[in-house]
Amino acid sequence: MFWTIVWFFVNMLFVVSIIAYLFMYRSYTETKRQSGDFALIKRLNARRKLVGVLSIVLFVAMAASFMINMRLNG
């Protein structure tokens, strides 16, 4: 039961991070298209990449906790 709960919460965090990434990507592309403020574009790009890496790490954690859960609980 413990790994089911771990998987559930990690899965929720993964979904939230993907949604946040999509909003950050949209903000980055809109700012890049409409603005010439290179400092802002650079900052938005760094945030977008950080959330992208976090999403990948959460995906790996989600997959690992799912596999552990299936191994233990069948």
N, CA, C and O atoms as a printed pandas DataFrame, in Angstrom:
     atom_number atom_name residue_name chain_id  residue_number  x_coord  y_coord  z_coord
0              1         N          MET        A               1    0.819   -1.196    0.000
1              2        CA          MET        A               1    0.000    0.000    0.000
2              3         C          MET        A               1    0.866    1.265    0.000
3              4         O          MET        A               1    0.487    2.274   -0.593
4              5         N          PHE        A               2    2.014    1.214    0.655
5              6        CA          PHE        A               2    2.900    2.372    0.717
6              7         C          PHE        A               2    3.322    2.814   -0.683
7              8         O          PHE        A               2    3.284    4.004   -0.996
8              9         N          TRP        A               3    3.727    1.855   -1.532
9             10        CA          TRP        A               3    4.202    2.207   -2.867
10            11         C          TRP        A               3    3.085    2.694   -3.767
11            12         O          TRP        A               3    3.335    3.460   -4.698
12            13         N          THR        A               4    1.865    2.269   -3.509
13            14        CA          THR        A               4    0.721    2.795   -4.261
14            15         C          THR        A               4    0.538    4.277   -3.965
15            16         O          THR        A               4    0.291    5.073   -4.871
16            17         N          ILE        A               5    0.660    4.638   -2.702
17            18        CA          ILE        A               5    0.529    6.047   -2.309
18            19         C          ILE        A               5    1.696    6.866   -2.872
19            20         O          ILE        A               5    1.500    7.978   -3.362
20            21         N          VAL        A               6    2.902    6.311   -2.800
21            22        CA          VAL        A               6    4.068    7.005   -3.358
22            23         C          VAL        A               6    3.868    7.222   -4.853
23            24         O          VAL        A               6    4.095    8.324   -5.351
24            25         N          TRP        A               7    3.448    6.185   -5.573
25            26        CA          TRP        A               7    3.217    6.307   -7.004
26            27         C          TRP        A               7    2.159    7.367   -7.305
27            28         O          TRP        A               7    2.323    8.166   -8.227
28            29         N          PHE        A               8    1.082    7.374   -6.536
29            30        CA          PHE        A               8   -0.006    8.324   -6.761
30            31         C          PHE        A               8    0.480    9.765   -6.621
31            32         O          PHE        A               8    0.191   10.601   -7.477
32            33         N          PHE        A               9    1.215   10.063   -5.547
33            34        CA          PHE        A               9    1.684   11.433   -5.339
34            35         C          PHE        A               9    2.760   11.834   -6.354
35            36         O          PHE        A               9    2.767   12.970   -6.828
36            37         N          VAL        A              10    3.654   10.927   -6.686
37            38        CA          VAL        A              10    4.668   11.241   -7.688
38            39         C          VAL        A              10    4.007   11.444   -9.050
39            40         O          VAL        A              10    4.416   12.318   -9.815
40            41         N          ASN        A              11    3.004   10.653   -9.351
41            42        CA          ASN        A              11    2.254   10.807  -10.593
42            43         C          ASN        A              11    1.576   12.174  -10.651
43            44         O          ASN        A              11    1.604   12.835  -11.688
44            45         N          MET        A              12    0.973   12.597   -9.549
45            46        CA          MET        A              12    0.331   13.913   -9.514
46            47         C          MET        A              12    1.358   15.023   -9.725
47            48         O          MET        A              12    1.103   15.967  -10.473
48            49         N          LEU        A              13    2.508   14.918   -9.077
49            50        CA          LEU        A              13    3.554   15.924   -9.252
50            51         C          LEU        A              13    4.061   15.942  -10.693
51            52         O          LEU        A              13    4.352   17.007  -11.237
52            53         N          PHE        A              14    4.164   14.778  -11.302
53            54        CA          PHE        A              14    4.593   14.704  -12.701
54            55         C          PHE        A              14    3.602   15.418  -13.609
55            56         O          PHE        A              14    4.008   16.196  -14.472
56            57         N          VAL        A              15    2.335   15.170  -13.432
57            58        CA          VAL        A              15    1.312   15.811  -14.270
58            59         C          VAL        A              15    1.329   17.325  -14.067
59            60         O          VAL        A              15    1.225   18.080  -15.033
60            61         N          VAL        A              16    1.458   17.766  -12.832
61            62        CA          VAL        A              16    1.523   19.202  -12.557
62            63         C          VAL        A              16    2.756   19.814  -13.216
63            64         O          VAL        A              16    2.681   20.911  -13.771
64            65         N          SER        A              17    3.881   19.120  -13.161
65            66        CA          SER        A              17    5.096   19.664  -13.766
66            67         C          SER        A              17    4.988   19.740  -15.284
67            68         O          SER        A              17    5.511   20.677  -15.887
68            69         N          ILE        A              18    4.327   18.782  -15.912
69            70        CA          ILE        A              18    4.132   18.823  -17.364
70            71         C          ILE        A              18    3.236   19.999  -17.745
71            72         O          ILE        A              18    3.518   20.706  -18.713
72            73         N          ILE        A              19    2.162   20.211  -16.992
73            74        CA          ILE        A              19    1.271   21.337  -17.267
74            75         C          ILE        A              19    2.013   22.655  -17.065
75            76         O          ILE        A              19    1.869   23.573  -17.871
76            77         N          ALA        A              20    2.799   22.757  -16.002
77            78        CA          ALA        A              20    3.584   23.974  -15.756
78            79         C          ALA        A              20    4.584   24.190  -16.885
79            80         O          ALA        A              20    4.789   25.322  -17.323
80            81         N          TYR        A              21    5.211   23.111  -17.362
81            82        CA          TYR        A              21    6.151   23.219  -18.469
82            83         C          TYR        A              21    5.462   23.770  -19.720
83            84         O          TYR        A              21    6.014   24.628  -20.409
84            85         N          LEU        A              22    4.274   23.281  -20.004
85            86        CA          LEU        A              22    3.564   23.753  -21.193
86            87         C          LEU        A              22    3.223   25.236  -21.089
87            88         O          LEU        A              22    3.338   25.966  -22.075
88            89         N          PHE        A              23    2.806   25.691  -19.906
89            90        CA          PHE        A              23    2.534   27.111  -19.726
90            91         C          PHE        A              23    3.819   27.934  -19.840
91            92         O          PHE        A              23    3.808   29.014  -20.429
92            93         N          MET        A              24    4.911   27.442  -19.289
93            94        CA          MET        A              24    6.178   28.160  -19.384
94            95         C          MET        A              24    6.681   28.194  -20.823
95            96         O          MET        A              24    7.248   29.196  -21.257
96            97         N          TYR        A              25    6.483   27.127  -21.552
97            98        CA          TYR        A              25    6.881   27.103  -22.950
98            99         C          TYR        A              25    6.092   28.134  -23.758
99           100         O          TYR        A              25    6.647   28.828  -24.609
100          101         N          ARG        A              26    4.803   28.221  -23.480
101          102        CA          ARG        A              26    3.968   29.212  -24.165
102          103         C          ARG        A              26    4.413   30.626  -23.816
103          104         O          ARG        A              26    4.507   31.482  -24.696
104          105         N          SER        A              27    4.685   30.875  -22.553
105          106        CA          SER        A              27    5.149   32.195  -22.128
106          107         C          SER        A              27    6.468   32.544  -22.812
107          108         O          SER        A              27    6.657   33.671  -23.269
108          109         N          TYR        A              28    7.362   31.592  -22.878
109          110        CA          TYR        A              28    8.667   31.806  -23.513
110          111         C          TYR        A              28    8.506   32.130  -24.998
111          112         O          TYR        A              28    9.099   33.091  -25.487
112          113         N          THR        A              29    7.714   31.344  -25.714
113          114        CA          THR        A              29    7.578   31.571  -27.151
114          115         C          THR        A              29    6.841   32.873  -27.452
115          116         O          THR        A              29    7.189   33.568  -28.406
116          117         N          GLU        A              30    5.828   33.215  -26.652
117          118        CA          GLU        A              30    5.118   34.473  -26.866
118          119         C          GLU        A              30    6.019   35.668  -26.587
119          120         O          GLU        A              30    5.996   36.649  -27.330
120          121         N          THR        A              31    6.804   35.594  -25.532
121          122        CA          THR        A              31    7.719   36.682  -25.214
122          123         C          THR        A              31    8.801   36.797  -26.286
123          124         O          THR        A              31    9.185   37.903  -26.667
124          125         N          LYS        A              32    9.282   35.683  -26.761
125          126        CA          LYS        A              32   10.298   35.679  -27.810
126          127         C          LYS        A              32    9.758   36.294  -29.101
127          128         O          LYS        A              32   10.479   36.990  -29.816
128          129         N          ARG        A              33    8.489   36.031  -29.388
129          130        CA          ARG        A              33    7.873   36.530  -30.612
130          131         C          ARG        A              33    7.543   38.019  -30.521
131          132         O          ARG        A              33    7.679   38.742  -31.508
132          133         N          GLN        A              34    7.107   38.488  -29.335
133          134        CA          GLN        A              34    6.590   39.841  -29.217
134          135         C          GLN        A              34    7.555   40.845  -28.605
135          136         O          GLN        A              34    7.374   42.050  -28.782
136          137         N          SER        A              35    8.565   40.387  -27.897
137          138        CA          SER        A              35    9.407   41.303  -27.146
138          139         C          SER        A              35   10.859   41.205  -27.615
139          140         O          SER        A              35   11.292   40.202  -28.182
140          141         N          GLY        A              36   11.578   42.272  -27.359
141          142        CA          GLY        A              36   12.999   42.271  -27.666
142          143         C          GLY        A              36   13.853   42.280  -26.420
143          144         O          GLY        A              36   15.062   42.504  -26.494
144          145         N          ASP        A              37   13.233   42.037  -25.266
145          146        CA          ASP        A              37   13.941   42.041  -23.990
146          147         C          ASP        A              37   14.691   40.716  -23.830
147          148         O          ASP        A              37   14.117   39.709  -23.414
148          149         N          PHE        A              38   15.982   40.734  -24.168
149          150        CA          PHE        A              38   16.755   39.491  -24.186
150          151         C          PHE        A              38   16.997   38.936  -22.791
151          152         O          PHE        A              38   17.129   37.723  -22.628
152          153         N          ALA        A              39   17.060   39.795  -21.786
153          154        CA          ALA        A              39   17.243   39.313  -20.409
154          155         C          ALA        A              39   16.020   38.522  -19.961
155          156         O          ALA        A              39   16.152   37.477  -19.324
156          157         N          LEU        A              40   14.834   39.015  -20.292
157          158        CA          LEU        A              40   13.599   38.313  -19.940
158          159         C          LEU        A              40   13.499   36.991  -20.698
159          160         O          LEU        A              40   13.109   35.975  -20.122
160          161         N          ILE        A              41   13.844   36.998  -21.962
161          162        CA          ILE        A              41   13.792   35.774  -22.761
162          163         C          ILE        A              41   14.756   34.733  -22.210
163          164         O          ILE        A              41   14.419   33.553  -22.122
164          165         N          LYS        A              42   15.939   35.165  -21.843
165          166        CA          LYS        A              42   16.931   34.242  -21.275
166          167         C          LYS        A              42   16.438   33.663  -19.947
167          168         O          LYS        A              42   16.599   32.468  -19.698
168          169         N          ARG        A              43   15.840   34.501  -19.095
169          170        CA          ARG        A              43   15.330   34.047  -17.806
170          171         C          ARG        A              43   14.172   33.054  -17.988
171          172         O          ARG        A              43   14.111   32.037  -17.298
172          173         N          LEU        A              44   13.257   33.354  -18.918
173          174        CA          LEU        A              44   12.143   32.434  -19.174
174          175         C          LEU        A              44   12.627   31.110  -19.752
175          176         O          LEU        A              44   12.076   30.054  -19.440
176          177         N          ASN        A              45   13.652   31.165  -20.591
177          178        CA          ASN        A              45   14.206   29.942  -21.166
178          179         C          ASN        A              45   14.859   29.075  -20.086
179          180         O          ASN        A              45   14.724   27.852  -20.097
180          181         N          ALA        A              46   15.564   29.716  -19.160
181          182        CA          ALA        A              46   16.197   28.959  -18.067
182          183         C          ALA        A              46   15.145   28.294  -17.183
183          184         O          ALA        A              46   15.301   27.137  -16.792
184          185         N          ARG        A              47   14.077   29.021  -16.869
185          186        CA          ARG        A              47   12.994   28.429  -16.062
186          187         C          ARG        A              47   12.342   27.269  -16.790
187          188         O          ARG        A              47   12.050   26.232  -16.193
188          189         N          ARG        A              48   12.113   27.449  -18.088
189          190        CA          ARG        A              48   11.480   26.398  -18.885
190          191         C          ARG        A              48   12.345   25.141  -18.897
191          192         O          ARG        A              48   11.831   24.033  -18.746
192          193         N          LYS        A              49   13.636   25.305  -19.074
193          194        CA          LYS        A              49   14.544   24.151  -19.079
194          195         C          LYS        A              49   14.596   23.471  -17.712
195          196         O          LYS        A              49   14.640   22.244  -17.629
196          197         N          LEU        A              50   14.592   24.264  -16.646
197          198        CA          LEU        A              50   14.608   23.701  -15.295
198          199         C          LEU        A              50   13.368   22.848  -15.037
199          200         O          LEU        A              50   13.473   21.739  -14.512
200          201         N          VAL        A              51   12.208   23.355  -15.400
201          202        CA          VAL        A              51   10.970   22.586  -15.204
202          203         C          VAL        A              51   10.945   21.376  -16.131
203          204         O          VAL        A              51   10.387   20.341  -15.767
204          205         N          GLY        A              52   11.531   21.479  -17.310
205          206        CA          GLY        A              52   11.628   20.334  -18.209
206          207         C          GLY        A              52   12.462   19.213  -17.620
207          208         O          GLY        A              52   12.083   18.044  -17.693
208          209         N          VAL        A              53   13.591   19.568  -17.040
209          210        CA          VAL        A              53   14.454   18.567  -16.396
210          211         C          VAL        A              53   13.742   17.961  -15.183
211          212         O          VAL        A              53   13.820   16.754  -14.954
212          213         N          LEU        A              54   13.050   18.800  -14.411
213          214        CA          LEU        A              54   12.283   18.305  -13.266
214          215         C          LEU        A              54   11.206   17.323  -13.722
215          216         O          LEU        A              54   10.965   16.316  -13.056
216          217         N          SER        A              55   10.563   17.608  -14.844
217          218        CA          SER        A              55    9.533   16.712  -15.378
218          219         C          SER        A              55   10.124   15.360  -15.766
219          220         O          SER        A              55    9.510   14.320  -15.527
220          221         N          ILE        A              56   11.301   15.375  -16.357
221          222        CA          ILE        A              56   11.957   14.118  -16.735
222          223         C          ILE        A              56   12.312   13.307  -15.497
223          224         O          ILE        A              56   12.110   12.093  -15.466
224          225         N          VAL        A              57   12.842   13.980  -14.474
225          226        CA          VAL        A              57   13.188   13.286  -13.224
226          227         C          VAL        A              57   11.931   12.710  -12.570
227          228         O          VAL        A              57   11.950   11.583  -12.076
228          229         N          LEU        A              58   10.845   13.476  -12.566
229          230        CA          LEU        A              58    9.597   12.972  -11.980
230          231         C          LEU        A              58    9.028   11.813  -12.791
231          232         O          LEU        A              58    8.418   10.909  -12.220
232          233         N          PHE        A              59    9.215   11.821  -14.107
233          234        CA          PHE        A              59    8.765   10.692  -14.915
234          235         C          PHE        A              59    9.513    9.418  -14.546
235          236         O          PHE        A              59    8.910    8.353  -14.414
236          237         N          VAL        A              60   10.818    9.529  -14.383
237          238        CA          VAL        A              60   11.623    8.367  -13.995
238          239         C          VAL        A              60   11.199    7.879  -12.605
239          240         O          VAL        A              60   11.076    6.675  -12.383
240          241         N          ALA        A              61   10.976    8.807  -11.673
241          242        CA          ALA        A              61   10.533    8.425  -10.326
242          243         C          ALA        A              61    9.157    7.771  -10.365
243          244         O          ALA        A              61    8.903    6.804   -9.647
244          245         N          MET        A              62    8.273    8.298  -11.205
245          246        CA          MET        A              62    6.939    7.729  -11.329
246          247         C          MET        A              62    7.016    6.310  -11.887
247          248         O          MET        A              62    6.353    5.406  -11.380
248          249         N          ALA        A              63    7.818    6.115  -12.923
249          250        CA          ALA        A              63    7.958    4.785  -13.516
250          251         C          ALA        A              63    8.571    3.807  -12.522
251          252         O          ALA        A              63    8.137    2.659  -12.422
252          253         N          ALA        A              64    9.580    4.264  -11.790
253          254        CA          ALA        A              64   10.225    3.380  -10.807
254          255         C          ALA        A              64    9.268    2.998   -9.690
255          256         O          ALA        A              64    9.204    1.832   -9.303
256          257         N          SER        A              65    8.525    3.962   -9.168
257          258        CA          SER        A              65    7.588    3.633   -8.085
258          259         C          SER        A              65    6.460    2.738   -8.591
259          260         O          SER        A              65    5.960    1.894   -7.847
260          261         N          PHE        A              66    6.055    2.913   -9.850
261          262        CA          PHE        A              66    5.035    2.031  -10.424
262          263         C          PHE        A              66    5.555    0.603  -10.554
263          264         O          PHE        A              66    4.848   -0.354  -10.237
264          265         N          MET        A              67    6.791    0.466  -11.020
265          266        CA          MET        A              67    7.362   -0.868  -11.174
266          267         C          MET        A              67    7.541   -1.553   -9.820
267          268         O          MET        A              67    7.281   -2.749   -9.685
268          269         N          ILE        A              68    7.985   -0.794   -8.822
269          270        CA          ILE        A              68    8.122   -1.355   -7.475
270          271         C          ILE        A              68    6.766   -1.780   -6.939
271          272         O          ILE        A              68    6.626   -2.856   -6.357
272          273         N          ASN        A              69    5.767   -0.926   -7.140
273          274        CA          ASN        A              69    4.413   -1.234   -6.684
274          275         C          ASN        A              69    3.890   -2.515   -7.348
275          276         O          ASN        A              69    3.309   -3.365   -6.673
276          277         N          MET        A              70    4.088   -2.657   -8.649
277          278        CA          MET        A              70    3.615   -3.838   -9.348
278          279         C          MET        A              70    4.380   -5.092   -8.917
279          280         O          MET        A              70    3.812   -6.181   -8.835
280          281         N          ARG        A              71    5.678   -4.921   -8.643
281          282        CA          ARG        A              71    6.486   -6.062   -8.193
282          283         C          ARG        A              71    6.011   -6.567   -6.832
283          284         O          ARG        A              71    5.932   -7.775   -6.605
284          285         N          LEU        A              72    5.696   -5.636   -5.926
285          286        CA          LEU        A              72    5.316   -6.015   -4.561
286          287         C          LEU        A              72    3.855   -6.430   -4.449
287          288         O          LEU        A              72    3.527   -7.358   -3.710
288          289         N          ASN        A              73    2.978   -5.749   -5.176
289          290        CA          ASN        A              73    1.546   -5.988   -5.015
290          291         C          ASN        A              73    0.929   -6.787   -6.152
291          292         O          ASN        A              73   -0.266   -7.080   -6.122
292          293         N          GLY        A              74    1.712   -7.137   -7.136
293          294        CA          GLY        A              74    1.241   -7.962   -8.231
294          295         C          GLY        A              74    0.265   -7.258   -9.075
295          296         O          GLY        A              74   -0.231   -7.823  -10.049
